Amino acid sequence: MPSASSDSSGFSGGSASGRPASPSLWRDRDFRRLWVGQTVSQLGEHTTLVVLPLCAVLTLDAGAGELGVLRAVGQAPILLLSLLVGAWVDRWRTRTVMVLADVGRALVLGAAAAAGLLGALGLPALLVTGFAVGALSVFFDVAYQASLVRLVERDQLVRGNSALEGSRSAAQIAGPALGGALVSLLTAPIAAASGALLFALSFLSIRRIRRGESVQEPTQERSQRLREPTQPPSRRPPRVWRRIREGLRFVVGDTSLRAVCLASAAFQFSLAATMTVYLLFLPRELHLSGTEVGLALAATGPGALLGSLLAARLPGRFGHGVVLVSAAALGDGAFLFVPALHGSSAGTVLALVAVSLVFGTFGQLVNVTVMGVRQALTPDGMQGRAAATITFVGMGLTPLGSLLGGFLADEWGLRVSLAVTAAGMLLSPLLMALSPLARLGRTLPGRRLLVD
């Protein structure tokens, strides 16, 4: 379950047969604009996720505790803002939210680049940058998850999410490699500026989405269904908190969605701890360069592409429950081989690439399938809040996981800490195996009715 906030291609509500995409989806200009903007934005996000920690480790010589704090600060907005953002997104135009998030991230990274050129890009500046980018990414990620439901027909959701998920996977390939190469070969300010440029390009594409303003729909029913909210959200706190409670109550009241939250929380907490140690283990224990670190991380991307393809077929053939449990066990278990590696030889790099490939393949298979469960069970008017609630519960503990990873690395050493934190990720498939998710069959149940 590599991401609690990513949409998927394998959910019920469209065809589960994996048949080719209808050309009509790609003739939709608004969908193309969303896809292009989301693709570029994801590339910027994955580049930045590598640039900031590597700047701290390679340029500022940050220690394990400092890296843990940096990662925790960047992840804290998930815990602090997800529920509020979900309530707002369900009432705002998602285009507006995404455009403002892109502008904000471009400005923040541009300021970080300027600080670097002036010699002021220290750890405090990185902490501020990481928090700001993380906060704005919460807005963008929740908004783009809810946007597709408002843009396309229900029978096009599978194909639309498949395209968006494929672009996210492509960003996983290019982002880490680009970030590692920029930090290693060029300078930290240029690396930060690259993210700012990508977010600016995403802004230029998404701002051109017109649906919900002046687009003439072919039928009144379709127009009503696809129209984005046009009224600004209520500024009265009781109204916002009531909508948040509705989202929490909806997710908690569904046994499958509740299990998704628990399994995702266990995985994301352990993954955050693991990645904090991993980003120190590669350059300091295995003595890999920034480029080699980026290559090892980027190998997750091709695996994610393969996982997306498998997710369109395997759940419908073997059952969603079987796929979720077995794929999570295989993907999460792959990291247990990393602590056994030694040295910086080509064989070590190839082994790391293989581990990332396996983790990406099966992790993405889980991610696509479990996000399918969420969208299949959630009414349109609850999509933003359900996504935000699952993100809040699933990823809200990641700051603590990052802090734990830094603490363990200082106390136990990198190799032992990596083995312990990687083993912790296996709690996720165990929780799914003991939940109703394991009993899901080849088809998913219909959406629950939303009762006001």
SULURLIN-V554158 format. One record per residue. N is the residue number from 0. SS is DSSP state (h for helix, s for strand, l for the rest). PHI is phi in radians with two decimals (999 if undefined). Layout:
((N/SS/PHI) (N/SS/PHI))
//
This chain:
((0/l/999) (1/l/-1.13) (2/l/-2.65) (3/l/-1.48) (4/l/-1.86) (5/l/-1.61) (6/l/-1.48) (7/l/-2.38) (8/l/-1.98) (9/l/-1.94) (10/l/-1.59) (11/l/-1.29) (12/l/2.06) (13/l/-2.32) (14/l/-1.28) (15/l/-1.76) (16/l/-1.51) (17/l/1.26) (18/l/-1.27) (19/l/-1.05) (20/l/-1.16) (21/l/-1.26) (22/h/-1.02) (23/h/-1.06) (24/h/-1.12) (25/h/-1.38) (26/l/-1.45) (27/l/-1.40) (28/h/-1.11) (29/h/-1.16) (30/h/-1.13) (31/h/-1.06) (32/h/-1.15) (33/h/-1.09) (34/h/-1.09) (35/h/-1.10) (36/h/-1.10) (37/h/-1.16) (38/h/-1.09) (39/h/-1.15) (40/h/-1.12) (41/h/-1.10) (42/h/-1.09) (43/h/-1.10) (44/h/-1.16) (45/h/-1.24) (46/h/-1.15) (47/h/-1.14) (48/h/-1.07) (49/h/-1.63) (50/h/-1.08) (51/h/-1.12) (52/h/-1.12) (53/h/-1.21) (54/h/-1.04) (55/h/-1.17) (56/h/-1.35) (57/h/-1.54) (58/h/-1.69) (59/l/-1.76) (60/l/0.97) (61/l/-1.18) (62/l/-1.50) (63/h/-1.08) (64/h/-1.12) (65/h/-1.15) (66/h/-1.14) (67/h/-1.07) (68/h/-1.14) (69/h/-1.05) (70/h/-1.16) (71/h/-1.13) (72/h/-1.10) (73/h/-1.18) (74/h/-1.63) (75/h/-0.99) (76/h/-1.02) (77/h/-1.06) (78/h/-1.28) (79/h/-1.43) (80/h/-2.07) (81/h/-0.96) (82/h/-1.16) (83/h/-1.10) (84/h/-1.10) (85/h/-1.05) (86/h/-1.14) (87/h/-1.23) (88/h/-1.09) (89/l/-1.14) (90/l/-2.08) (91/l/-1.76) (92/l/-1.19) (93/h/-1.11) (94/h/-1.03) (95/h/-1.07) (96/h/-1.08) (97/h/-1.15) (98/h/-1.09) (99/h/-1.13) (100/h/-1.14) (101/h/-1.11) (102/h/-1.06) (103/h/-1.08) (104/h/-1.16) (105/h/-1.09) (106/h/-1.17) (107/h/-1.13) (108/h/-1.22) (109/h/-1.09) (110/h/-1.13) (111/h/-1.12) (112/h/-1.09) (113/h/-1.10) (114/h/-1.08) (115/h/-1.13) (116/h/-1.12) (117/l/-1.58) (118/l/1.34) (119/l/-1.98) (120/l/-1.53) (121/l/-1.66) (122/h/-1.08) (123/h/-1.02) (124/h/-1.14) (125/h/-1.15) (126/h/-1.11) (127/h/-1.10) (128/h/-1.09) (129/h/-1.07) (130/h/-1.17) (131/h/-1.14) (132/h/-1.11) (133/h/-1.10) (134/h/-1.11) (135/h/-1.20) (136/h/-1.18) (137/h/-1.06) (138/h/-1.05) (139/h/-1.13) (140/h/-1.15) (141/h/-1.15) (142/h/-1.16) (143/h/-1.24) (144/h/-1.16) (145/h/-1.46) (146/h/-1.22) (147/h/-1.11) (148/h/-1.04) (149/h/-1.55) (150/h/-1.81) (151/l/-2.19) (152/l/-1.19) (153/h/-1.03) (154/h/-1.32) (155/h/-1.80) (156/h/-1.10) (157/h/-1.04) (158/h/-1.20) (159/h/-1.13) (160/h/-1.17) (161/h/-1.07) (162/h/-1.14) (163/h/-1.14) (164/h/-1.19) (165/h/-1.11) (166/h/-1.20) (167/h/-1.13) (168/h/-1.14) (169/h/-1.08) (170/h/-1.15) (171/h/-1.16) (172/h/-1.29) (173/h/-1.43) (174/h/-1.03) (175/h/-1.07) (176/h/-1.10) (177/h/-1.13) (178/h/-1.10) (179/h/-1.11) (180/h/-1.17) (181/h/-1.13) (182/h/-1.20) (183/h/-1.34) (184/h/-1.63) (185/l/-1.97) (186/l/-2.31) (187/h/-1.06) (188/h/-1.05) (189/h/-1.17) (190/h/-1.07) (191/h/-1.17) (192/h/-1.13) (193/h/-1.10) (194/h/-1.13) (195/h/-1.06) (196/h/-1.12) (197/h/-1.15) (198/h/-1.16) (199/h/-1.14) (200/h/-1.15) (201/h/-1.07) (202/h/-0.99) (203/h/-1.11) (204/h/-1.41) (205/h/-1.20) (206/l/-1.13) (207/l/-1.53) (208/l/-1.13) (209/l/-1.98) (210/l/-1.06) (211/l/1.71) (212/l/-2.00) (213/l/-2.31) (214/l/-1.25) (215/l/-1.60) (216/l/-1.47) (217/l/-1.18) (218/l/-2.39) (219/h/-1.13) (220/h/-1.11) (221/h/-1.18) (222/h/-1.08) (223/h/-1.14) (224/h/-1.24) (225/h/-1.57) (226/l/-1.21) (227/l/-1.26) (228/l/-1.06) (229/l/-1.92) (230/l/-1.54) (231/l/-1.14) (232/l/-1.12) (233/l/-1.10) (234/l/-1.61) (235/l/-1.39) (236/h/-0.92) (237/h/-1.02) (238/h/-1.16) (239/h/-1.09) (240/h/-1.18) (241/h/-1.13) (242/h/-1.16) (243/h/-1.11) (244/h/-1.09) (245/h/-1.06) (246/h/-1.12) (247/h/-1.10) (248/h/-1.12) (249/h/-1.12) (250/h/-1.18) (251/h/-1.13) (252/h/-1.34) (253/l/-1.83) (254/h/-1.10) (255/h/-1.22) (256/h/-1.16) (257/h/-1.10) (258/h/-1.17) (259/h/-1.02) (260/h/-1.04) (261/h/-1.15) (262/h/-1.14) (263/h/-1.16) (264/h/-1.08) (265/h/-1.10) (266/h/-1.17) (267/h/-1.16) (268/h/-1.08) (269/h/-1.22) (270/h/-1.14) (271/h/-1.07) (272/h/-1.13) (273/h/-1.09) (274/h/-1.20) (275/h/-1.09) (276/h/-1.21) (277/h/-1.09) (278/h/-1.19) (279/h/-1.58) (280/h/-1.11) (281/h/-1.14) (282/h/-1.39) (283/h/-1.76) (284/h/-1.61) (285/l/-1.70) (286/l/1.04) (287/l/-1.55) (288/l/-1.36) (289/h/-1.05) (290/h/-1.12) (291/h/-1.19) (292/h/-1.09) (293/h/-1.07) (294/h/-1.12) (295/h/-1.10) (296/h/-1.22) (297/h/-1.17) (298/h/-1.11) (299/h/-1.08) (300/h/-1.09) (301/h/-1.01) (302/h/-1.09) (303/h/-1.12) (304/h/-1.07) (305/h/-1.11) (306/h/-1.08) (307/h/-1.12) (308/h/-1.15) (309/h/-1.14) (310/h/-1.16) (311/l/-1.32) (312/l/-2.17) (313/h/-1.12) (314/h/-1.04) (315/h/-1.26) (316/h/-1.66) (317/h/-1.88) (318/l/1.83) (319/h/-1.12) (320/h/-1.13) (321/h/-1.06) (322/h/-1.13) (323/h/-1.03) (324/h/-1.22) (325/h/-1.20) (326/h/-1.17) (327/h/-1.11) (328/h/-1.13) (329/h/-1.21) (330/h/-1.16) (331/h/-1.20) (332/h/-1.19) (333/h/-1.07) (334/h/-1.20) (335/h/-1.16) (336/h/-1.43) (337/h/-1.13) (338/h/-1.06) (339/h/-1.43) (340/l/-1.41) (341/l/-2.43) (342/l/1.37) (343/l/-2.04) (344/l/-1.24) (345/h/-1.07) (346/h/-1.11) (347/h/-1.14) (348/h/-1.09) (349/h/-1.11) (350/h/-1.13) (351/h/-1.14) (352/h/-1.08) (353/h/-1.12) (354/h/-1.08) (355/h/-1.12) (356/h/-1.12) (357/h/-1.14) (358/h/-1.07) (359/h/-1.16) (360/h/-1.12) (361/h/-1.34) (362/h/-1.11) (363/h/-1.21) (364/h/-1.04) (365/h/-1.15) (366/h/-1.06) (367/h/-1.10) (368/h/-1.18) (369/h/-1.28) (370/h/-1.21) (371/h/-1.10) (372/h/-1.06) (373/h/-1.10) (374/h/-1.21) (375/h/-1.18) (376/h/-1.64) (377/l/-1.86) (378/l/-1.12) (379/h/-0.98) (380/h/-1.26) (381/h/-2.00) (382/h/-1.01) (383/h/-1.10) (384/h/-1.23) (385/h/-1.14) (386/h/-1.08) (387/h/-1.19) (388/h/-1.13) (389/h/-1.15) (390/h/-1.11) (391/h/-1.05) (392/h/-1.26) (393/h/-1.21) (394/h/-1.98) (395/l/-1.12) (396/l/-1.57) (397/h/-1.07) (398/h/-1.04) (399/h/-1.17) (400/h/-1.11) (401/h/-1.11) (402/h/-1.11) (403/h/-1.10) (404/h/-1.04) (405/h/-1.12) (406/h/-1.12) (407/h/-1.10) (408/h/-1.07) (409/h/-1.23) (410/h/-1.51) (411/h/-1.88) (412/l/1.65) (413/h/-1.18) (414/h/-1.18) (415/h/-1.15) (416/h/-1.09) (417/h/-1.13) (418/h/-1.13) (419/h/-1.20) (420/h/-1.19) (421/h/-1.15) (422/h/-1.11) (423/h/-1.09) (424/l/-1.15) (425/l/-1.26) (426/h/-1.15) (427/h/-1.11) (428/h/-1.12) (429/h/-1.14) (430/h/-1.12) (431/h/-1.17) (432/h/-1.13) (433/l/-1.63) (434/l/-1.98) (435/h/-1.09) (436/h/-1.04) (437/h/-1.17) (438/h/-1.72) (439/l/-1.16) (440/l/-1.64) (441/l/-1.28) (442/l/-2.09) (443/l/-1.74) (444/l/-1.18) (445/l/-1.26) (446/l/-1.23) (447/l/-1.26) (448/l/-1.27) (449/l/-1.65) (450/l/-1.82) (451/l/-1.30))
//
